[in-house]
Amino acid sequence: MIQRIQTLFLLCACGLVFSLFFARLIYAADYTISYTEYNPFLILTILTFIINIITIAMYRHRILQMRLCVYNILVLLGYQGWIAYLFFTREEGVAFSITAVFPIVAAILTFTAMRYIARDEALVQSINSLRKSRRGKKGKK
C-alpha cells in the first residue's frame, strides 16, 4: 500500500489538508482568522481529510478509489474557489497566509494520484485480458 506512488501523493495531500487545522488564513492588524474558526471551512477541511483517508484505505478497490479522488478534487476546488472569493473581496490591510493555496495543491496531488491509480487499473485489466485469451487457446488444443 505505502510503496505505491499514488499512496504517497494522497498522503502528501492528506498532510496539506491536515495542516489547515492548525494554520491561520487571514492576518490583519487587530485580528487573525484560522480555518477552524470559520465553520464552513472547518467542515470542508474535515470532509476533505476524511475523503483522503478513505481513499488511501481503499487501495484494493481502484475504481472506487478513482471515484473518491474525483469527489475530493471537486470539494477541494470549491474550497479553493471560496478562498479566492474571500481574497478578491478582502478589506484594505488584510493579508492571507501561504496556506490559502494548500487546497489547490492538494487537488493537484490528488489528480496526480488518480492518474497513477488509472494506470494501475489499466495494467490489471490488460493482464486479465491476456489471461483470458491464453485460457481460451489452451482449451482449444
C-alpha positions as CSV (number, residue, x, y, z in Angstrom):
1,M,0.0,0.0,0.0
2,I,2.6,2.6,1.1
3,Q,5.0,1.5,-1.6
4,R,2.7,2.7,-4.4
5,I,3.4,6.2,-5.7
6,Q,-0.3,7.2,-5.7
7,T,-0.4,6.5,-2.0
8,L,2.4,8.9,-1.4
9,F,0.7,11.6,-3.4
10,L,-2.5,11.0,-1.4
11,L,-0.5,11.1,1.9
12,C,1.0,14.4,0.9
13,A,-2.4,15.8,0.0
14,C,-3.7,14.5,3.3
15,G,-0.8,16.2,5.2
16,L,-1.6,19.5,3.5
17,V,-5.2,19.3,4.4
18,F,-4.4,18.2,8.0
19,S,-2.1,21.2,8.4
20,L,-5.1,23.5,7.7
21,F,-6.4,22.5,11.2
22,F,-3.5,24.4,12.8
23,A,-3.0,27.3,10.3
24,R,-4.2,30.8,10.1
25,L,-6.0,32.0,7.0
26,I,-6.2,35.8,7.4
27,Y,-3.8,38.2,9.2
28,A,-4.9,41.7,9.9
29,A,-3.6,44.4,12.2
30,D,-6.0,43.7,15.0
31,Y,-7.2,40.1,14.4
32,T,-6.4,36.7,12.8
33,I,-8.8,34.1,11.5
34,S,-8.0,30.4,11.3
35,Y,-9.6,27.8,9.2
36,T,-11.2,26.2,12.3
37,E,-12.8,29.4,13.5
38,Y,-15.0,29.7,10.3
39,N,-17.4,26.8,10.4
40,P,-17.8,26.2,6.6
41,F,-14.0,26.0,6.3
42,L,-13.9,23.6,9.2
43,I,-16.5,21.4,7.6
44,L,-14.7,21.4,4.3
45,T,-11.4,20.7,5.9
46,I,-12.8,17.7,7.9
47,L,-14.6,16.4,4.8
48,T,-11.6,16.5,2.5
49,F,-9.4,15.0,5.2
50,I,-11.8,12.1,5.7
51,I,-12.2,11.5,2.0
52,N,-8.4,11.4,1.7
53,I,-8.1,8.8,4.5
54,I,-10.8,6.7,3.0
55,T,-9.2,6.9,-0.5
56,I,-5.9,5.7,0.9
57,A,-7.6,2.8,2.7
58,M,-9.4,1.7,-0.5
59,Y,-6.2,0.7,-2.2
60,R,-7.6,-2.7,-3.3
61,H,-10.7,-1.1,-5.0
62,R,-9.1,1.1,-7.7
63,I,-12.4,2.1,-9.4
64,L,-13.9,3.3,-6.1
65,Q,-10.5,5.0,-5.2
66,M,-10.6,6.9,-8.5
67,R,-14.2,8.0,-7.9
68,L,-13.3,9.2,-4.4
69,C,-10.4,11.1,-5.9
70,V,-12.8,12.9,-8.3
71,Y,-15.1,13.8,-5.4
72,N,-12.2,15.1,-3.3
73,I,-10.9,17.2,-6.2
74,L,-14.3,18.8,-6.7
75,V,-14.6,19.6,-3.0
76,L,-11.0,21.0,-2.9
77,L,-11.7,23.1,-6.0
78,G,-14.8,24.5,-4.4
79,Y,-12.8,25.2,-1.2
80,Q,-10.2,27.0,-3.2
81,G,-12.8,29.0,-5.0
82,W,-14.3,30.1,-1.8
83,I,-10.9,31.2,-0.5
84,A,-10.2,33.0,-3.8
85,Y,-13.6,34.8,-3.4
86,L,-12.6,36.0,0.1
87,F,-9.2,37.0,-1.3
88,F,-10.6,39.2,-4.0
89,T,-13.2,40.8,-1.8
90,R,-10.9,41.4,1.2
91,E,-10.7,44.7,3.1
92,E,-7.7,47.0,3.0
93,G,-4.9,45.8,5.3
94,V,-5.9,42.2,5.3
95,A,-3.3,39.6,4.3
96,F,-3.7,35.9,3.5
97,S,-1.2,33.3,4.6
98,I,0.6,30.9,2.2
99,T,-1.8,28.1,3.4
100,A,-4.5,29.7,1.3
101,V,-3.1,27.8,-1.7
102,F,-3.0,24.4,0.1
103,P,-6.4,23.2,-1.2
104,I,-5.4,23.7,-4.9
105,V,-2.0,22.0,-4.2
106,A,-3.9,19.1,-2.6
107,A,-6.2,18.9,-5.6
108,I,-3.3,18.7,-7.9
109,L,-1.7,16.0,-5.8
110,T,-5.0,14.1,-5.7
111,F,-5.3,14.4,-9.5
112,T,-1.8,13.0,-10.0
113,A,-2.6,10.1,-7.7
114,M,-5.8,9.5,-9.7
115,R,-3.8,9.3,-12.9
116,Y,-1.5,6.6,-11.3
117,I,-4.5,4.7,-10.0
118,A,-5.9,4.7,-13.5
119,R,-2.6,3.4,-14.9
120,D,-2.7,0.5,-12.4
121,E,-6.2,-0.3,-13.3
122,A,-5.4,-0.4,-17.0
123,L,-2.4,-2.6,-16.3
124,V,-4.6,-5.0,-14.3
125,Q,-7.2,-5.1,-17.0
126,S,-4.7,-5.8,-19.7
127,I,-3.2,-8.6,-17.6
128,N,-6.7,-10.1,-17.1
129,S,-7.4,-10.0,-20.8
130,L,-4.2,-11.7,-21.5
131,R,-5.0,-14.4,-19.0
132,K,-8.5,-14.9,-20.6
133,S,-7.0,-15.1,-24.1
134,R,-4.4,-17.7,-23.0
135,R,-7.0,-19.8,-21.3
136,G,-9.1,-19.9,-24.5
137,K,-6.2,-21.1,-26.5
138,K,-5.3,-23.9,-24.1
139,G,-8.9,-25.1,-24.1
140,K,-9.0,-25.5,-27.9
141,K,-5.9,-27.8,-28.1
